[in-house]
Amino acid sequence: MKTRNVLLSYWRWPPVLRLFVSASALIVLFGALMRFIEPETFRTVFDGVWWAIVTSATIGYGDIVPKTVAGKLAAIGLIILGTGILTAYFASVSAAAAARETAFTSGQLRYTERGHAVIVGWNERAREVLLRLARHDASMRFVLIDATIPSHPLPNAPVHFIKGTASDDAVLEKANIQEARFLLITADPHKAEAEADKDTIVTLLAAKSLNPSVYAIVEILTGRNVQNAFRAGADEVIQTNLLSSFAMAASLRSPGAASVWETALYRLDGQTLCLLEPDEQQIGQPFAAVQQQLLKQNVTLLGVIHGDHGAISVAPDRPIQQSDRLFVLAP
């Protein structure tokens, strides 16, 4: 009964593993057999195994060869059996590698690592985000989910592609959303704004149901859906239309302002806008003094965020409080 169970277990193994075990057993068997048939030629079992490997692999160094008729007959048997098994094994390995590569490029391969960022939606904004972050943080890993593109759009970047609709639990699980650290949902540029916002919120609800602790950043196009996004669990909401309309209005009031902002954004390529917690020495000091201290570290203090609603202050005499966060431009 145990033998039958072992055989059944063997046939349940992947084909590559079965072929590897079979080839290894055959090589060891013929190595031991040659040691038994010609002990003077094959002084150890390892000599026999070495000979069996180079013979079945059709390398044939010729450093050890059988001299008796029985040894040559055994060699013929090894060539007939071993060459076929090894050829099938290497063919299976190649086929498995090709299948994995095909699954990777077509978005069918499950992501198994943790601590990654999931990006939903492939568009120019997603491209810029992925390329910019990949340049400046080589340790960060990304999973892109999209149902519209046929294959991996950035195969040479540290991005894993999952093809499918992000509001589908199976697709999110394939992206390992349960172990993700960040979630960024971009608005679908091919849909009307209200429809795109609705899809964003549905995707957010699906992701939060699988991983309530994931830090979710969503792009919302219409102002009336901002609160709906927060109710659905968004940690941050980016209002793309609000930002762009602000730039347009500024250019109408002061022609050329938009191009200046765009140039400034390109200059930020080597720096990062971020929020820092004030240290013990900075607490109680006025804004202007802390700003001068940070400038010596090549860090520019742009403002102080305080209050639950994220009010920003740039008053030079206002002292830094423990609950404040420093809005800085850092290398």
N, C-alpha and C positions, 0 to 999 in steps of 0.2 A: 504493500500500500504506500509505504514511504517512497519507494522508487517511482511509482506512478505519479505521486505528487511532485517529486523533483522534476520529472519529465514534463509534466504540465506547466510547472513554473518556468522551466527552460523555454518552452515554446511561447510563453507570454512575454519574454524579453524582447526588446527592440532587435530588428534584424542585424544591425551593425554589431551589437553586443554578442548576439549568438554566433555570428561569424568569427568574431575576435576570440571568443572562448574556444570554438571548434578548432581554429587555426593554431592557437596556443597549445591545446591538448595534443593535436596531431604532431606538432614540432617536438614537444617534450617526449611523446611516445616514440617517435622515430629516433630521437637523440639517444634515449635509453636503449632502444633496440640495437642501434649500431654499436653502442658500447658493449652490449652482450655478444653481438656477432663477431666484431673485430676489436677485441680489447687492446691489441697491440697498436692498432692504428688510432683508435679513439680511446685515449688513456683515461679520460674522465667523461662523465655524463655531459658536462658542459661542452666538451669538444664535440660530442654528438649533436647537442642542441645548436651549437654554432654552425656546424655543417648543415643541419636541417634547415636553418633559417636562410643561409646563403643559397642553398640548393632550391628550396621552394620559391624563393624570391627571384630565381633565374639569374642571380648575380654570378655565382660560381667562381670564387676566388681561386680554387684549386690548391689551397694550402693543405687541406685534408680531403682525401678521396678514398672510397672503399676499394679494396684490392681483391677480395674473394668474390666468388659467384653469388653467394648468399647476400653479401653486402651490396653488390651491384643490383640484384633483384629488389632488395629493399629500397635502394635509391630510385629505381624505376617506379615503384609504388608511391614513393613520396612525391616524385615529380608529377605523376598522374593526379594524385589526390591533393597534394599541397598547393600546387600551382593554381588549380581551379578554385580552391577555397580562398587563397590569398588574393587572387584576381577579383573574386566576388566581393571580398571584404573591402579592398581599395575602391572598387566601383560603388559599393554601398556608402562608404565614407564620402566620396565625391558627390554622390547623389544627395546625401543628407546635407552636405554643406551648400549645395546649389539650392536645395529646397528651402533651407533656412534663409539664404540670401534673398530668394524670391519672396518668402514670407515677410522679410524685413522691408524690402522696397515696396511691396504692395500693401503694407500696413496690416498684416494679419498676425504678426508675431507679438505675443504677450510681453509686457514690460514687467520685470520682476524686482528691480531695485527699489530703494526707498529714499525719501528725502528730496524728491525731484519736484519740478514745477510742471504742471499740466497747462498747456496752451490750447484753447479751443478756437478753431477757425483759422483758415489760411487766407491771408490777404497781405497787402503791403505793410500794414502796421505790424502784423505778426512776424513778417520777415525781418523788419528792422529791429524789433525787440529781440528776436532770437540771435541775429548776427551780432548785435551790440553786446548783449550779455555774454555770448560765447567768446567774444574777444577779450572781455574784461574780467571774466570769472570762469577760468578753465575747469574749476571743480564742480560747477553747477551742471546738472543734467535736466533735459527737457523732454517732455512727451507732447507731441502735436497731435490733436484729434481733428479730423476734417473728413467730410463725406463727399466733397466735390472734386478733389484732385485724384488722378489715377494712380500716382506713385509718389514715393518719398521726394519732397521738393528740395531737401538739403541733406543728401546722403553723406556729405563729407563733414558735416557739423555734428556736435554731440547732441543730436536730436533723434528721438525714437518716434516713428510715425505709426499712428493707429488710424485706420480708415473706418469711418462709421459716424453715426449721429451721436453727438455727445450727450444728449438727453436720455439715451438708452443705457440702462444699468449695465448690460453686458459689455458695452463699449468702454464705459468708465472703469469697470472692473479689469478689463484687458489693459487699460492704462495704469492700473494699480493705484486708483485714486485713494484707496484706503490708507496708503502709505505716503501719499504726496504731501509736500509741505506748503506749496502755493498752487493756486488755481487762477488763471487769467482767461476770462471769456471775452472775446472780441465780437463786435457786432457784425452781422452778416451784411456786406455791402450790396448784395444782390436782392435784398428784400426791402419793402417799405419800412420806414423807421419804427412805427408802432409794432409791426410784425416782427422785426428784428429784436426789439426790446422784449417782446413776449417770449421769443425763443431763448433769449439770454436768461430770463428769469426762470423758465422751465428747466434749463440746463443747470442753473445754480441750485435749484431745489433738489434735483436728482443727485448732484455731487455732494451737497450738504447732508443728504439723507444717508449717504454711504460713508462720509467722513466729515462729521460736524466740526472738527478742529482745523480743517484745512483753511488757510488764509486766502479768502476769495476776493479777487479784484475783477470788477466787471465794467464793461463799456456800455453806457446807456446813452441813447441818442435823443430821447425826449424827456423834458423836465418832469412831466407828470409821472414818469415811471421810476424816478430816483428813489422815492420812499418805498415803492413796491420792491425794489431791489434790496434795500436795507431790511425790509420785513422778511424777505426770502433768505436772508443770512449773509448778504454781502458785507465784507469788512471795509472795502473801499469801492467807491463809484467814480469812474472817470467819465465826465460829460464831454465827449468829443466836440459836439456842436457848440457847446458853450465856450470852450477854449478857442475854437476856430473863429466863432463870431466875435469874440473879444479882440482877436488879432485883426480881423477885418475892420471892426469899428475904430480901432486905434489907428489903422492906416488911413481911414477916411478923415480922421481928425488931424493926423500928422503923417502925410504921405512919406513913404519910405520906412516907416516903423517896422513893418512886417519883415522886410529884408534884413533889417538890423537884428531883429529877434532870431531870424533863421540863421544868420551868421553866428550869433552868440550860441545857439544850440549846437552848431557844428564845432564850435570851440570847446564845448562841454564834453567832447568825445573822450578826453582823458580824465575827466572829473565826474563827480557824482553828487547829485542833490540828495541829501539824506537828513534824517532827524537823529540827534544825539541827546542822551541824558546828560545833564550838567554834573560835573564832579563836585566834590565837597569844597574845593577852593573857589569854584565859580559861583556857588550859591551865596547870595547876599551882595555880590558885586554888581555894579551897574552894567547895563548892556554895552555901553561904549568901551568900558575897561575889558570886558570879556572879548569883545570884538578885536581889540588890539592884541590881546594875548593869543588869540587863535590865528591872527594874521602871521605871527611869527612862526607858526606851524604850517603855513601855506593853506590854512583853512579859512574860508570867508563866511562870517556869520551874517546871514541875510535877514533873520528875524527870530523872534521867540514865540513859540506856540504855547498858549496857555488856555485853560478852561476846557470844559467838556465839548464845546462846539468848535474847538480848533481856532480860536481867535488868535491873530498874529499881531505882535507888537514890535515896533522898531524905535520906541522911545529911548533915547540915549541914557537917561537918568533912571530908568526903571530897573530896580534890582532883580537879579535872576532868582527865581524861587525853585524849591525842590521839585515841585510838580510840573515845572516848565520842561519843554523840549526845544533844543536848539536846532533851528533850520539852517543848515550850512551847505556850502559848496566845498567838497573835500576831494583830494587827489584819489 
